[in-house]
Amino acid sequence: MKKHIQIAAAMVASVAIVGAGKVQAQVAIKGETVYTMAGTPIKNGVVLIKDGKIEAVGANLQVPQNYKTYTAKVVTPGFVDAHTSVGLAGIYNVPADQQQLERTAPIQPELRAIDAYNPNEELIKYVRSYGVTTINTGHAPGALASGQLMTLKTSEDGFSSLLDTTSMVAFTLGTTVGDNYSSPKTSAKGMAMLRAELQAAQNYSRKMGNSDATKRPDRNLKLETLADVLNKKYKALITANRAQDIMAALRLAKEFNLDLVLDGAAEAYLLVDEIKAAGVPVIVHPTMARAYGDNKNMSFETAATLARAGIPVAIQSGFEAYVPRARVLLFEASVAVANGMQPEQALAAITSTPAKMLGQYGRVGSLEKGKDADVVLFDGDPFEYTTHVCTVLVNGTVVSEECI
């Protein structure tokens, strides 16, 4: 404990603080090992940051004058949580802070995450302190179409750090839908309802394209959103955990030519060949999710199994029914490492891979010149239980510097 306090004190002493917890615009970060996630790890690496962007990354770089310096054992990109409900789900788990699932109808893709997101939610600060700098958050699993997800930073700037107002539309296949709505009560009925709505959206899109404005239908937000999914403006995030539901999702994607991302996928280890043949990325269930219901046959080794097969894998904090409503993303990745995933694969699963899935790799997910300066500093190996996240930067600003 004394050692950790000394490390933290030394780091605080090495930076000039401007305002409430914000460092000067020019920062240098030195790490015994720097994982850029864009090449091999760099020993004795240096990351130079200016005006919120990464200026340079390399070994033994000279630090210019007037740059304030942090030091760490290990340096990584900021973590990207590919699927969460943070900001719609609140830390206290009371009705007032639970906005992630509308239970009045099973198909509501028109619901926008941005209309329910609370940028002042304490849960955002919580995940940020553990290195999560970008989240893909919004409506949770549990409805055939529960709504939209958006991608944004966990900075203190709130909506000014929005990266994408709508990145995906969330769908769910499985028994959980029947728990929340009077219909559907079976998988076949759920698929029939979804297919009917997607067919209606195809017709709507075709009519809206009529050159004669008088023959276009009135605007329908539900069908408009589904049409955008069909046109691949938005990705279809389909939560499916049982093997039969995963296969149904693959069939649906093939029938309607969807840009599919599988989510949850607890029994994906049974369908590795089918998922790989479909060319579909997977956001796997939290490694430590509870094994019941549709997750009954989940495995700690799912992430490792898919990664070995060459399937793009991201690890998520997920959707939980109890406080604090978000798992620690780094811990979930660490459990995956303990169950067969290679450390750099697991690090990619919470940095570069989800950034690519979200179409944000040009800005986040790796430490490269010109990218956003989202950086996490550790006092040891990130996947060791005794290691702490000691400093987090978002857009070049220090947002957390307590070793936790």
N, C-alpha and C positions, 0 to 999 in steps of 0.2 A: 504494500500500500504506500509506504514512504517513497519507494522508487517511482511509482506512478505519479505521486504528488510533485516530486522533483521534476519529472519530465514535463508535466503540465505547466509548472511554474516557469521552467526554462522557455517553453514555447510562447507563453504569454509575454514574457519579458522581451522576446525577440521581435515582437510586432508592435507597431504603433496603432493605437485604436483611435478611430475617428467616429465620433457620435456613439450611438448605442450598439456596441458590438461589431462595428464595421471597420475593416482595415483599409489602409491606403490602397490606391489603385494599382500600385506596382509591388508585386509580391514574388518572392522566390521560395520554392519548396525543394528541399533536399531530402532524398530518401536513400537508405541503404539499398533498397530494391524498389524500382518504379515499374509497375505493371501498366504499360500504355494500352494494352489490348489491341494494338495495331502492329504488333511485332513481338520479338523476344523481350523478356524483362530486362531492364537496364540496371546494372549495378552502379552504385554511387551516382544515381540519376538526379537531374535537376529539372524542375518545371518552372519556367518563367511566365509570369502572368502580368498583363497590362490591359487596363480598361476592360476588365471582365472577360478577356479572351486569352487563350494560351498563345504566348509569343514564341516560345521555343521549348523543345524537350530533347534532352540528351545526357550523355555521361560527362561528369566533371565540367559542366558549363561554367564559365565565369559569370558571377553575379554582378550586374552593373551597380554603380553607386545609386544610393537612394532606394534600393529595393529592400523591403523588409523580409526577413528570412524565417521560415519554419523548417524544422527538421523532424524526421520520423524514421522509424525502422522500415515501414512499408508504405507506399503511396499507390493509390488506385484511382480510376475514374469514379465519379459519383455514381451511386447505384440507380438503376432504372427499374422500377416496379411495374411489370407489364400488365398487372391486373389487380386492382384494389377498389375499395369503395370509400377510402379515406376522403373526408371532406363532405361526403353525403352521409356516411356513418360516423357518428361522433364517439368520443372517448367514454362518455358516461352511460351509454346504452339505455337511454330513456326515450320515450316517444318524441320529445322535442328535438333530438339530434339524430333521428333515424329517418333519412329521406331516400334511402337507396332502393326501395322496392315498393311500387304502387300496386296494391292488391285489389283494385276494382275491376281490372280486366286483364286477361292473360297475354294480349298482344298490343303493346303500346310502344312501338319503336320511335315514335315522335317525341317521347320525353327526353329533354336535353339535360345532360349533366350540369351544364353551366348555370341552369336555372335553379339548381338545388345546392350547388357547391358553396360551402362556407369557408372562405379563405382564412378566417380567424380561429378555426377549429383547433383545439389543443392537440388533437391526434396528429396533425401535420407537423407540429414541432417535435412530437415524439418520434415519428419515423425519420425526420430530418436528422435528429441527433444520432441516429444509428447509420447515417451515411446515405440515406435515400434522398436523392436530389431531383429526380424526375419521377412522376407518377402518371400512370394511365388509369384514371379513376372515373367512376360513374355508377350507373345502375347495375345492381347485383344480379347474380343468377337467381332463378326461382320462377321466372315467367317465360312463356314461349318466346316473347320479345319484350324485354324489360325496359329498354331505352338505350341511350347513347353513352359512350365514354369519351372523355377528353384527355388530352395530354398537357401537362404543365409542370413547372418547377415547384419545389417546396420552399422557395425563397419567401422572405417576409413581404415581398412585393405583391403577393396575391395574384390577381388577374393580369397584372402587367407581365407576368412570366408565363402566360398562356402560349403553348406551342401549337396546339391544334384544338379547335372547338369541338370537332367531332372526328375521332380517329376510327372508331368502330361502333357497330351496333350489337348489343348483347342479346343472345338467344340462349335458351336452355332446353335440352331434351332429357327426359328422365322422370322419375317418380316425384321429385321435389315440386314439380309444377302442380301436380294433383293435390299436394298438401296445401297449396296457397290459393287455389281457385276451384270453383265447382265443376269446371270443365277446362281442359280434358282430364280424364282419369286414367287413360292408358296411353302407351307410347304411340300406338297406331293412330289414335284420335289426334294426339298432338301433332304428329307429322302431317296428317290430313289437313288440319287447320292451318298450319304454316304454309303448306304447298298451295292451298286455296288463296291465301293472302298474297303470296308471291306471284301467283298467276294474275290476280287482280291488279297487282302493281305493274306487271308487264303490260296489261291492257291500258291502264291509266297512263303509263309512260308513252305508249304509242299514240294515244289520243291527244296528250299534251303536246306532242310534236306536230300536230296538224297545222298546216300553214294558214288555215282559216281560223282565226281566233274565236269566231262565234261558235265553232264546233268543238272547242276545248272544254273539258269538264271543269267544274268548280275545283278550286285548290283543296286537296285532301292531304293533310300533314302526314298521316299514317302511310298512305300509299306513296307519297312523295319520298319519304325516308326509305321505304323498302325499294323503291325504284332506284334510289341512289346506291343502295347495296347491290342491286342487280347490275347497275352500270359501273360498279367497282369504284365509285367515289369513296365509299366506306367499306371497310373490311367487315366480314361477318364473324364475330367472335361467338362460337357455339360451345357452351359448356355441356359436355357429355362425358359421363364417367363409366357407365357400364359398356361392355363391348358392343352390345346390340345398339346402344344409342350412339356410340362412336361411328359404327358402320352406317347408321341412319344419317348422321351428319355428313359423312363422306358422299353418300348417295345424293343428298340434298344439294351439296356443293356442285356435284357433277351435273345434276339435272338443270340447275339454274346458273351454272358457270360462276359460282360465287368465289370471291377472294377470301378463302376460309382460313381462320386461325382456330385450332382446337384448344379448348380450355378445360382444365381439370384432368380429364383423360386418365382416371385412376386405373383402368384396365387396359391402357395403351400397350402394355408389355405383351398382351395377347395378340396384338394387331400391328406389330412393327412393320411387317412387309407391306401391308395394305396402306398404312400411313405414309411410308416412304414412297411407295408407288404413286400416291396422290400428290406428293410434293408439298405436303401441308406442315407448317410449323406448329409447335405445341407449347402452350403455356401450362406446365404441369401443376398439379395440385400442390399446395404446401406440403412439404415432406412429412411434417408432423401433424397433418390433418387427422381428425378422428375417424376411425374405420367403422363406419356404420352407414346404413341406408345405401345409396348408390355408390358410396366409397367403401363398401364392406370389403372388397377384395383389393384395396389399394396396396401398394408396395413401397417401401423406402427406397427401392432400387430402380423405380421407374425412370427417373431423370438420367441415371447412368446408362440404363438399357437403351433409351432413345438416343442419347449422345453417341454411344458406341456404334449405333447404326447409321450415324451421319444425319440424323434428323435435327433440324434447328430446335433447340430447347431453351425456354426461359423459365425461371422459377419465380413464383409470385408469392406475395404475402397473403393474398386471398381474402375471402369473405367469411367472417366469423360471427357467430351469434352471441358472443359474450365479450365483456370488456377485456383488453382495450380496443377490440374490434380490428386490430391489425397485428399480424405476426411480425417478428423481427426478420426482415428479408435475409440478412447476412446469416442468421442462425439457421434458417431453412436451407440455405446453400451449404452451410457447414455440415448439416446432417446428410445431405446428398453426397458430400465428399466422404463422410464416414461409411457410406453405403455404396461405394464403388465409382463415384464420379471423380474424374481427375480434377485437381484443384483449379487449373486454368480453365477447364471446361465449366466448372461451377462459377468461377469469376465471370466468364463470358456470359453465363446464363442470367446474370444480374447486372450486366453492363452493355456490352456490344450487341449481343443477340437480341434482347428486347428493343434496343434502340433501332436496330434494323427492321424488326417486325413493325414498329410504330412509324417507320419512315422518317426517323429523326437522327439517323446516324451521321448526317452531315453536321450536326451540332453537338450531340452528346454520345456517351457510350465508350469513348476512348480519349486518351490524352494525346492530341495531335495539334500541331500549329493551326491556328485559326478557329478552333472549336471553342465552345463555351468552357470557361474555367470552372468546371464542377469537379472537385477533388476531395478525396478522403484520405486522412493520415492516421496510421496505426502505430501502436507501440510494440507490435510483434506480428507474427503470422496471422492474417485475417481469419483463418479457419481454426485457430486454436482457441479453446474456450476461455483461457486466461487473458487473451488479447483484448485491448480496448480500442474503440474509435475515439480518437483524441481531438481531432479537428475536422471540420467539414466546411468546404467552401462551395457556394453556389454563385455562378456568374462572377467569380473572382472576389466575392465578399465572404468573409468569415461569418458563418451563421451559428456555429457551435464550436466550443473549444473546451469542453469538459470531458475528461476521459471517462467513458461509461462502458 
